[in-house]
Amino acid sequence: MRILFGSAHPYLPQMYGGAQASTHELVQRLSARGHTVGVLSGLTGEGWLGLRSRLLLKLARRGYVSDESLGYLVFRAWFAQDVVHRVVTDFEADVAIFQSRLPVPLAQSIDRNATRTFIYLRNVETEDLGGSLEQVPNTGFIANSHFTAQRFAETQGISADVIHPMIEAEKYRVSSTGENVTFINPHPNKGVDIALKVAEACPEIPFVFVRGWGLSPEQEADLQNNLSRLSNVTLRASTDDMRSVYKNARIVLAPSQWEEAFGRIAAEAQVSGIPVVASKIGGLPEAVGPGGILLEPDAPVGDWLAAVRGLWCDEQIYSKLSKLALEYSKRPEMNPERQIDRLVEVLDRPGFVRPPPQDGGGSSFGSAEAGTAV
């Protein structure tokens, strides 16, 4: 199959996040199976890629540029929804999978009778959809957790196949030195206030905060002001090398205050037997399972403190939860090969209209050079 993933969000290397990481790993696995896979994404003007794309867009006259810097075709445009029909046509996609930002407008913009169309539900914020799922008939749905699937079944009456985010274990597995408590994405929605209070109450424990989403000027100023008072907290830049993060982590702290659709960082950490202290909210309980400690998101700070200190100091408790975390990471539904089997089965399920074969022996993008504008 020729499969196109699409989102209005920027993509690697302009934006790092769970959806981007999962998509990258799916693309690589699908490609290894012999499928031709591409990605359509939004674009920002930041960095070398933004500057290069700005120049090429003036020459391209198609509204998008493409590159193969990741080992596969990535189409980038200021507004992905404005060019998705052309990209689907030019790529000769058999299947289009839209996800994250504005999947409904993206799906509405293509001929869903000619291209098998799916929406991969990766969060439960309905405003992120860009419309109602009822507006895209002849569309299949995939959800990244049972929580996500149930939420949309209740609110929009759709049925979604559940395929958890793919975690390529070898890309995350480490023998951790257990030197710190790691908190990823110091944003209010992720519970940065709780993480700061726990760190302040535990001056003897090193904490590492790893940047994730962008912060507003006010949020950045507040973070810097708080960190200036805490000598035991190190702030790290965001990275696509998560082994460099987990290699020193004894505990991962995830006190999220919003409904995580799954909780990818929990699954990443558990590959190395690193327990997670997390909020009992959204899909996080599904991601953490028995391999950590779950607390109500509005639990007193003292409860968070007790959970972190208990895991940090009590080797018996830590060893038990570490083993459970490692075992849970090996559950069948997290096996990448099984996930690809399941995804291919869903994408090729009878009931959709398959497009006729194209004349001419395949897409003209099959041998595109990295860095070319098309």
N, C-alpha and C positions, 0 to 999 in steps of 0.2 A: 504493500500500500504506500501511497504518497500521503503523508500526514503532516498537517500544519497546525502547530500550536499558536494561539494568538491571545494577546492582552494589550490593553491600552497603557499598562505600566511599562516603564523602561525595563530593559533586560540587562543581563551581565554584559560588560563589567560596570554599567552605569548604575545598576541597582542590585543590591544583594538582599535576599530574603528567602523565606521558606519556599514560596512558589517558584522563584527563579532557580533555586537549588534543585528542587524536585523535578522541574521541567528539564533542566540540563541532564540530570541522571536518566530520566525517562528517554530523552532523545538519544543518548548514547547507547542505551540498552536496545531500543527499537532499531537503531541503525545497525547494531551488531547482528540483529536478526534478519537483516536484509531489506528493511523498510527504508524509504527515502523520507527524511524528516527535516522540516524547517520550522522556524519560529518567527512570528510577526510581533513586533513590540512597539511601544511608544519610544520617544526619544527626547532627551534634554540637550541643551546647548553646552553642558558642562564637560570639562576635560578634553583630552585629545580627540576622543571619539565624537563628541559634540561639535568641535571645531571642524574636524574632517567632514562630518556629515553635512554640516551647514554649507560648506563649499561644494560638495558633490550634489546636494539637492538642487543647487542653482543650475547644474549642468544636466541632471538626470531627466527632468521634465516628466517624471512619472509620479512624483510625490513621495517616493521612498528611495532609500539606498539599501544595499545589501553587502554583507561581508561574510567570510568564513573563518574568522579569527578564532572561533571556538571549535572548529572542526566540522561545522555544518552551517547551512545557510541561515542567516538571521536577517530579516527584513526590518528596517527601522523607519519610522515616520513620526512627524510631530503629532499627528492625530491618526492613530492606527485605524480607527473606524472609518476614516475618509478614504483609505486606500485598500481596505481589506478585500473588496470585490476584485480589484485588479490583481492583488497579490495571489489570491486563491486561483484566479484564472491563469496568471502567468506561471505559477508553480504547478499548475495542473493537479491540484490537491484532490485526492479521493475522499479524504476525511479532514474536517476542520474541528479542532478542539479549542474552545474559547474559555478563558478563565480569568480570575482575579478582576482587574479593572474593566468595567463596561462590556461584559460578555454578551449582554442582550443586544445592544446596538451593533456589535460586531456580527452576531448571528443574523440579525435582521438585514444586514447589508449584503448578504450573499444568497445565491440560489440554493436553498436547502433541499430541493428536489434533485439537484445535480451533484451536490457534495454532501456526503453524510456528515451531519453536524451534531456536535456534543457541547455541552457546557459542563466544565469541571468545577464544581462548587468547592472553593477552598477557604471561604469565610462565610459568616452569617450576617454580615452587614448588607441589608437589602439595597441601600443607596449605592453600594459599589457595583451592583448588577447593571445599573443604568436603565432599569425598566422591570416589568413583571415577566416572570417566566412563562406566563400565559400568552405573551406576545410572540413567542417563537415556537409555533407548532412544528411537527416533524423534526423535533430535536430530542436527542437522548441526554441523560444527565448522569454524572458521576460525582460522588462526594468523597471527601478526604477522610471522613470519619462517620461512625454510626450516629454521633451527635449531630453532625451537619445534615446527614440524610434525614434524620427524624425531624429536625427543625423545619426543613423545607417541605417535608411531607405534611406537617401540621399547618404551615403558613401559606403554602402555595399549591398544595395538593399534587405534588409530583413525586415520582418514585425514582430514586437514584441508586445506582450500583456503587458500593463502597470499595474504594481502593485507597489504602493509606499512602501517605507520602513515601516515596522511595528513599531509603537510606542505604547507600553503598557502604557497608561496614568498614571496608578497608580504607575508606577516605576519612574515617572518624576514629578508628580504633587506636588507642594509645595505652601505654603502661604509665598511668598517671603517678606523678610524684606526690600528689595529695597535699599541695602547699597552700591552696587558697579555696575560698568560696567564690564561685564564678556567677556573675549576674549579667545576662546578655540583653542588650537593648534598654538603656536607661531612659525610658520614656514613661510619662505618667500612666498610660494605658497598661504598661507592663509592670507597674507597681514600684517605680523608682523610689517613691517616698518610703515604702516599707523597707526596701533594700537599704536605703540610707540610714534609717533608724536602727535596723539590726546591726549594720556595720558600726554605727556610733556606740552601740551598747556592747560591742565585742572588740575593743581596741587591741586585744591580744591575737585576733584572727585576721590574717591578710585577706582582703577582698579584691577581686578584679572585676571591673565593670567594662563591658565590651560594647562599643557603639553599634547601633543598628539603624533605626529610622532617623531621618533628619529631625532636628529640634527647632522650634521657633526661637527667635532671639531671647524671648523671656524665659523659655524653658532652659536654654543653654546657659543663660546668666544664673538661673537658680541652681542648676547642676554644678556649675563651677564654684559658686558661693558655698554650697554644701561640701563639696570635695575639698575646698581649701581648709576646712576644719578637721578633715579626717586623714590622718597620716597613714592609716592602714588600708586605704583604698587607692588602687591604681586604675586609671582610665586608659583603655586601649582603643585604638582605631578599629573600625570594622575590617573584617578580613574574610576571604573565601577559603582560607586554610584553617579549618576549625580544629585540626589536630594541634595546632599551635596554641589554641585556647584550652582544649581539654587536657593537654599533657600535664598541666599543673593543678588541675581541679580535683578537689576532694568531694565537693558538693556543688551541684548546680541549683541556684535559687531562682524560682519562677513565680513570684507573687502577683501574677497578672490580675488586673482589675477589669478586664473586658473578656468577652466570651471567645477565647481561643477556639478556632475550629478543630484543631488537633493538638499542637504543641510539639513541633518538630525538634526543638532543642532537647526535650526530654528523651526522645528516641535516639538522638545522636549521642547523648551522654551515656545512655544505658548500654550502648555497644561496648563501652569500656568498663562497665560495671560501676559507673558513677551514679550514686543515688540523687534523686531530685526532691527538693522541698518546694511544693507548688500549691497554687490555689485550686480549690475544688470548684472549678468553673468551666463551662463550655466542654470542649473535647480534651482538656488536660487530664482529667481522671482516666480517660481511655488511653492516653499516651503514656502516663506514668504507671498505671496499674499497681502491682505490688512492689515495684522497685523504687519506692520513695515514701514521702510523707505528704498527705494532702490536708490542707487547712481551708476553712471558709475564707473567701477573699477579704471579708471585713473582720476577720479574727483579730483580737487584741495583739499588739506588737509583741507582747510577752509570749504569746503562743508561738509566733515565728521565731523569736529568740530561743525559746526552749527547744524547738525542733532543730535549729541549726546547731546550737551548742551540744545537744544530745548526740547528733551524728558526728560532730567534730571531736568530741571527747570520749565517747563510749565505743571502744573497739568492737565489742560484741554486737551491739546494735548495728554499727557500720558494716561489719562483715556480713551480717544477715541480709541487710538491704542491698548491699553491693552484689551479692550472689543472686538475689531475686531480680535485680535490675538486669543483670547479664542474661539470666534465663528468659526474662520477659522479652528482651530484644531479639531472641531467636524464635519467637512464635511464628507459625506458618504464614500468617497474613502480612508479615514484614519481610518475607523472603523475596528479593528482587525478581528472581526468575518466575516465581509464582505470580507476582504482581503483573509482570509483562504478559504472561499467559492469560491472565484474567482480563487485562486491558485489550489485548488483541481479540479475545473472544467477544468482548462487549462491542468493540468497534466494528466487527465483522458479523454481528448478529443479524439474522434475517429480519426484514421488516422495513428496511430503508431502501430507497431507490438508489441503485448503484449507477454511476455515470458510465456512458459507453467508453470504450478504449479510445484514446487520442491517436490521431494519425501522426506520423512523423517520428515515431520511435522514442517518445519520452520528452521530458521537459528540457528546455534550453538552459535551465539553471543547473543541470546535473554536473557540469564541469566548470562552474563559475569560479573565477580566481578570487582569493581573499582580497578584500579592499576594493573590488570593482563596484562602480555605481551602475545600477540597472534600472 
